[in-house]
């Protein structure tokens, strides 16, 4: 059986710690600080929105040209990463058209 000898000394510190916590008061935030935070977040939001709008305008034509070259991702196997860090995207081999099977019993 494992004896938890460290529990008894810890009990001595529990009551004084709880009493000290009960005597402390929570910090009161200044309403002006919240207003400054709100304004800062609004500015950050506007700047982020402008950045992403310009980014979409810049990247959109590149994505369109990539879409034209790749056509359907279902035609490609999962990417392979080589030991030197190169990434290879291979097209899946095209499946041959199914051949019609002759019935085993002729009528």
Secondary structure, 3 states (H helix, E strand, C coil): CCCCCHHHHHHHHHHHHHHHHHHCCCCCCCHHHHHHHHHHHHHHHHHHHHHHHHHHHHHHHHHHHHHHHHCCHHHECCCEECCCCCEECCECCCCCCCCCCCCCCCC
